[in-house]
Amino acid sequence: MDPLKYLFEKPALTGRMARWLLMLAEFELRYVTRKSVKGRVVVEFLVDCPIEGGEDAESQFPDEDIMTLAEDVCKLYFDGAANQKGFGIDVLLIAPDGSHIPLAFKLNFEVTNNQAEYEACIVGMEAAIEIGIEKLEVMGDSNLVISQANGDWKVKEEKLKPYHQDLEDLIPHFNKVTLTHVPRLKNQFADALATLASMVEIPLGVKLRPIVIEQRDTQVYQHVMVVDEPEDGHPWYYDIQRFVERGEYSTEASKKSKIALQRMAA
């Protein structure tokens, strides 16, 4: 592999090697280092020498239902936003039946971006407890919050210690909780609503109804019945030509149509 990799990475080639490189370039080859094959010796031997008349592997696991994944796990996506416009958090709960429950909040107090992420995660878990969710899969694009919640990172910042303690107090309320870090690309919905909540100005005392987002497969004008104009035997420019030549309007023309006709004639 090393000589071929050297040919592809060498800045200048001459003679026969250059022709070989051009011939290989059309196949879009990619060279990677081969892993050790020592651990595959037994597997390759078993494949080459199968045991005839062996017992079915499924009978070795009579309690296969224990290993199946539960279908009643609820997913929680969270995100926080802190910018010059303000501070906002968003939570997206996905029920086992596929229902999406978005929750967005505008924070009327100043927080850092990490504090906003903690706020979103805690609010989402509190909402899950309130509706009676027992198994929860928490996902967010904040590596700091997820790593600290899983115990991989220590909480050194004093402002984040109360948040981390509150988060640990909420975890025992569930039978099972998993916290996973996801890229921002997979957290677009929560990220968009958190940014919206941070930027929008909500007057005091005003309640916002839930935002409903529906999917449409057809354009709006396809639901409108189009009525064709009656054919009078004249071309489309007949009224314009008559106004230019004789300064006359159609007998059915309204005041608005006359003004439009004057502009088109110009």
ZAGUGU-252311 format. One line per 4 residues: their letters; for each residue x negated, y, z negated of C-alpha. Coordinates in nm, 4 decimals, always signed. Example, Ala and Ser with C-alpha at 12.3 -4.5 7.8 and 13.67 -1.06 7.14 Angstrom:
AS> -1.2300/-0.4500/-0.7800; -1.3670/-0.1060/-0.7140 $
//
This chain:
MDPL> +0.0000/+0.0000/+0.0000; -0.2800/+0.2461/-0.0838; -0.4306/+0.2686/+0.2693; -0.0882/+0.3328/+0.4237 $
KYLF> -0.0071/+0.5932/+0.1612; -0.3433/+0.7564/+0.2308; -0.2622/+0.7797/+0.6021; +0.0700/+0.9520/+0.5344 $
EKPA> -0.0780/+1.2000/+0.2892; -0.3974/+1.2823/+0.4806; -0.3722/+1.6354/+0.6269; -0.5481/+1.5534/+0.9586 $
LTGR> -0.5812/+1.2299/+1.1533; -0.7557/+1.1534/+1.4802; -0.7651/+0.8800/+1.7391; -0.5903/+0.5502/+1.6844 $
MARW> -0.4783/+0.6283/+1.3275; -0.2894/+0.9348/+1.4499; -0.0999/+0.7222/+1.7054; -0.0166/+0.4655/+1.4381 $
LLML> +0.1144/+0.7387/+1.2104; +0.3402/+0.8771/+1.4840; +0.4784/+0.5300/+1.5527; +0.5519/+0.4699/+1.1826 $
AEFE> +0.7005/+0.8151/+1.1206; +1.0223/+0.7395/+1.3112; +1.1234/+0.4701/+1.0596; +1.1413/+0.7086/+0.7570 $
LRYV> +0.9299/+0.4759/+0.5416; +0.8778/+0.5451/+0.1728; +0.5948/+0.3831/-0.0192; +0.6211/+0.3098/-0.3916 $
TRKS> +0.3986/+0.1202/-0.6305; +0.5122/-0.2370/-0.6742; +0.5876/-0.3399/-1.0283; +0.4235/-0.6339/-1.1975 $
VKGR> +0.5516/-0.9705/-1.0726; +0.4498/-1.1710/-1.3791; +0.7904/-1.1408/-1.5392; +0.9641/-1.2552/-1.2195 $
VVVE> +0.7841/-1.5882/-1.1911; +1.0390/-1.7797/-1.3981; +1.3332/-1.6169/-1.2198; +1.1940/-1.6948/-0.8754 $
FLVD> +1.1220/-2.0523/-0.9824; +1.4816/-2.1032/-1.1032; +1.6154/-1.9613/-0.7778; +1.4017/-2.1961/-0.5704 $
CPIE> +1.4859/-2.4973/-0.7908; +1.8520/-2.4751/-0.8967; +1.9930/-2.7340/-1.1368; +2.2609/-2.9432/-0.9712 $
GGED> +2.5713/-3.0356/-1.1676; +2.5046/-2.7781/-1.4341; +2.7741/-2.6539/-1.6698; +2.9664/-2.3459/-1.5670 $
AESQ> +2.8238/-2.0388/-1.7374; +3.1679/-1.9014/-1.8203; +3.2381/-2.1871/-2.0598; +2.9426/-2.0761/-2.2718 $
FPDE> +3.1289/-1.7569/-2.3711; +3.4694/-1.8592/-2.5126; +3.5078/-1.5209/-2.6867; +3.4659/-1.3177/-2.3704 $
DIMT> +3.7362/-1.0719/-2.4811; +3.5006/-0.9452/-2.7508; +3.2570/-0.8200/-2.4881; +3.5128/-0.6306/-2.2791 $
LAED> +3.5106/-0.2536/-2.2955; +3.8054/-0.0886/-2.4616; +4.0299/+0.1045/-2.2276; +4.1591/+0.3477/-2.4912 $
VCKL> +3.8419/+0.5587/-2.5004; +3.9013/+0.9304/-2.4587; +3.6399/+1.1467/-2.2859; +3.5471/+1.4932/-2.4065 $
YFDG> +3.3580/+1.7482/-2.1977; +3.2500/+2.0682/-2.3703; +3.0604/+2.3812/-2.2766; +2.9913/+2.7253/-2.4191 $
AANQ> +2.9078/+3.0540/-2.2509; +2.7320/+3.3592/-2.3900; +2.6703/+3.6527/-2.1575; +2.6920/+4.0296/-2.1404 $
KGFG> +3.0692/+4.0179/-2.0933; +3.1381/+3.8175/-2.4078; +3.1454/+3.4699/-2.5559; +3.3689/+3.1775/-2.4670 $
IDVL> +3.3992/+2.8013/-2.5111; +3.5896/+2.5334/-2.3240; +3.6902/+2.1764/-2.3934; +3.8243/+1.9223/-2.1448 $
LIAP> +3.9876/+1.6122/-2.2919; +4.0552/+1.3232/-2.0534; +4.3059/+1.0761/-2.1940; +4.2850/+0.7030/-2.1154 $
DGSH> +4.5751/+0.7437/-1.8709; +4.3800/+1.0044/-1.6739; +4.5571/+1.3136/-1.8067; +4.3351/+1.6230/-1.8280 $
IPLA> +4.3841/+1.8561/-2.1243; +4.1803/+2.1783/-2.0949; +4.1324/+2.4090/-2.3957; +3.9610/+2.7476/-2.3565 $
FKLN> +3.8830/+2.9991/-2.6305; +3.7410/+3.3511/-2.6278; +3.5178/+3.4213/-2.9269; +3.5576/+3.7657/-3.0770 $
FEVT> +3.2280/+3.7377/-3.2646; +2.8701/+3.7315/-3.1438; +2.6937/+3.3967/-3.1065; +2.3909/+3.2597/-2.9280 $
NNQA> +2.4229/+3.0181/-2.6396; +2.3373/+2.7202/-2.8628; +2.5915/+2.8319/-3.1214; +2.8553/+2.8570/-2.8476 $
EYEA> +2.7746/+2.5002/-2.7416; +2.8160/+2.3795/-3.1005; +3.1436/+2.5725/-3.1308; +3.2780/+2.4008/-2.8195 $
CIVG> +3.1748/+2.0529/-2.9320; +3.3230/+2.0931/-3.2800; +3.6501/+2.2430/-3.1522; +3.6852/+1.9573/-2.9051 $
MEAA> +3.6312/+1.6929/-3.1716; +3.8799/+1.8654/-3.4036; +4.1379/+1.8641/-3.1224; +4.0748/+1.4929/-3.0642 $
IEIG> +4.1276/+1.4215/-3.4349; +4.4501/+1.6219/-3.4352; +4.6057/+1.4199/-3.1537; +4.4972/+1.0900/-3.3101 $
IEKL> +4.2112/+0.9742/-3.0876; +4.0074/+0.6942/-3.2449; +3.7400/+0.6295/-2.9820; +3.5707/+0.9279/-2.8246 $
EVMG> +3.2988/+0.9729/-2.5646; +3.1508/+1.3222/-2.5935; +2.9628/+1.4654/-2.2946; +2.7961/+1.8025/-2.2564 $
DSNL> +2.5162/+1.9696/-2.0640; +2.3502/+2.1039/-2.3799; +2.0521/+1.8782/-2.4405; +1.9881/+2.0474/-2.7750 $
VISQ> +2.3330/+1.9769/-2.9213; +2.3441/+1.6171/-2.7970; +1.9901/+1.5364/-2.9108; +2.0426/+1.6902/-3.2549 $
ANGD> +2.3772/+1.5137/-3.2981; +2.2194/+1.1783/-3.2082; +1.9328/+1.2408/-3.4509; +1.6648/+1.2560/-3.1807 $
WKVK> +1.5752/+1.6174/-3.2606; +1.5533/+1.7923/-3.5945; +1.7578/+2.1032/-3.6647; +1.4996/+2.3724/-3.7387 $
EEKL> +1.7010/+2.6873/-3.6699; +1.8858/+2.8082/-3.9785; +2.1845/+2.9353/-3.7779; +2.2478/+2.5879/-3.6358 $
KPYH> +2.2271/+2.3884/-3.9603; +2.5896/+2.4639/-4.0701; +2.7125/+2.3643/-3.7248; +2.5176/+2.0393/-3.7334 $
QDLE> +2.6526/+1.9550/-4.0804; +3.0088/+2.0251/-3.9678; +2.9553/+1.8002/-3.6658; +2.8283/+1.5161/-3.8836 $
DLIP> +3.1319/+1.5513/-4.1102; +3.3656/+1.5051/-3.8115; +3.2056/+1.1886/-3.6736; +3.3336/+0.9538/-3.9527 $
HFNK> +3.6922/+1.0431/-3.8544; +3.6535/+0.8260/-3.5430; +3.6121/+0.4524/-3.5139; +3.3540/+0.5042/-3.2407 $
VTLT> +3.1788/+0.8145/-3.1079; +2.9136/+0.8339/-2.8376; +2.7379/+1.1568/-2.7413; +2.5837/+1.1709/-2.3943 $
HVPR> +2.3948/+1.4458/-2.2164; +2.5151/+1.5076/-1.8611; +2.3779/+1.7455/-1.5952; +2.5553/+2.0779/-1.5438 $
LKNQ> +2.6737/+1.9553/-1.2037; +2.8954/+1.6958/-1.3740; +3.0288/+1.9503/-1.6219; +3.1512/+2.2090/-1.3726 $
FADA> +3.5111/+2.2259/-1.4952; +3.4220/+2.3015/-1.8551; +3.1464/+2.5392/-1.7451; +3.3838/+2.7375/-1.5216 $
LATL> +3.6534/+2.7747/-1.7878; +3.4017/+2.8686/-2.0574; +3.2610/+3.1419/-1.8328; +3.6138/+3.2620/-1.7560 $
ASMV> +3.7040/+3.2731/-2.1246; +3.3906/+3.4762/-2.2021; +3.4598/+3.7362/-1.9326; +3.8368/+3.7834/-1.9527 $
EIPL> +3.9773/+4.0646/-2.1659; +4.2788/+3.9458/-2.3669; +4.4788/+4.2207/-2.5439; +4.5550/+4.1622/-2.9098 $
GVKL> +4.8903/+4.0000/-2.9706; +4.9194/+3.8607/-2.6171; +4.9642/+3.4864/-2.5767; +4.8471/+3.3163/-2.2606 $
RPIV> +5.0420/+3.0222/-2.1312; +4.8512/+2.7072/-2.0356; +4.6772/+2.7232/-1.7002; +4.8228/+2.4760/-1.4526 $
IEQR> +4.5953/+2.3711/-1.1652; +4.7636/+2.1666/-0.8941; +4.6283/+2.0160/-0.5750; +4.7877/+2.1011/-0.2422 $
DTQV> +4.7356/+1.9052/+0.0786; +4.9176/+2.1419/+0.3164; +4.9047/+2.5126/+0.3910; +5.1799/+2.7364/+0.2585 $
YQHV> +5.3003/+2.8381/+0.6028; +5.3857/+2.4778/+0.6877; +5.6816/+2.5048/+0.4492; +5.8203/+2.8078/+0.6318 $
MVVD> +6.0560/+2.7710/+0.9254; +5.9280/+2.9760/+1.2180; +6.2003/+3.1292/+1.4333; +6.0943/+3.1878/+1.7924 $
EPED> +6.1863/+3.5198/+1.9454; +6.4326/+3.5009/+2.2337; +6.2814/+3.4989/+2.5801; +6.3734/+3.8119/+2.7787 $
GHPW> +6.1690/+3.7354/+3.0883; +5.9155/+4.0146/+3.0244; +5.5457/+3.9724/+2.9356; +5.4248/+4.0512/+2.5845 $
YYDI> +5.2879/+4.3916/+2.6903; +5.6099/+4.5084/+2.8580; +5.7113/+4.7549/+2.5801; +5.3560/+4.8960/+2.5629 $
QRFV> +5.3391/+4.9450/+2.9377; +5.6809/+5.1122/+2.9477; +5.5805/+5.3540/+2.6700; +5.2511/+5.4424/+2.8429 $
ERGE> +5.4135/+5.4994/+3.1810; +5.7501/+5.6545/+3.0869; +5.7322/+5.7271/+2.7118; +6.0402/+5.5129/+2.6434 $
YSTE> +6.1200/+5.2776/+2.3554; +6.3301/+4.9656/+2.3443; +6.6907/+5.0223/+2.2424; +6.6531/+4.7776/+1.9516 $
ASKK> +6.3240/+4.9281/+1.8263; +6.3253/+5.0523/+1.4659; +6.1300/+5.3474/+1.3322; +5.8565/+5.1182/+1.2083 $
SKIA> +5.8366/+4.9407/+1.5454; +5.8059/+5.2737/+1.7266; +5.5108/+5.3791/+1.5096; +5.3401/+5.0428/+1.5698 $
LQRM> +5.4032/+5.0751/+1.9437; +5.2400/+5.4178/+1.9510; +4.9293/+5.2822/+1.7828; +4.9056/+4.9882/+2.0185 $
AA> +4.9546/+5.2109/+2.3234; +4.6645/+5.4282/+2.2123 $
//
